[in-house]
Amino acid sequence: MDFDTLGGKLALVGLTGVAFAILYMLFIAIAVDPRLISMDWLVVAALAGAGCSYLIYEYKGIIK
């Protein structure tokens, strides 16, 4: 897949963001309390994961 196009960048950081959100939600459910999980936190975690992964991928030279 070509990560230099807008679609490639969105797919890469979007999937990384969703993976981060799922891992974050599992950690919260296991370590703290499952009642703290909500759709708002899932969306925020996915966006934060996507934003952080974009900066990391750009720094590493995976995307330009």
Secondary structure, 3 states (H helix, E strand, C coil): CCCCCHHHHHHHHHHHHHHHHHHHHHHHHHHCCHHHCCHHHHHHHHHHHHHHHHHHHHHHCCCC
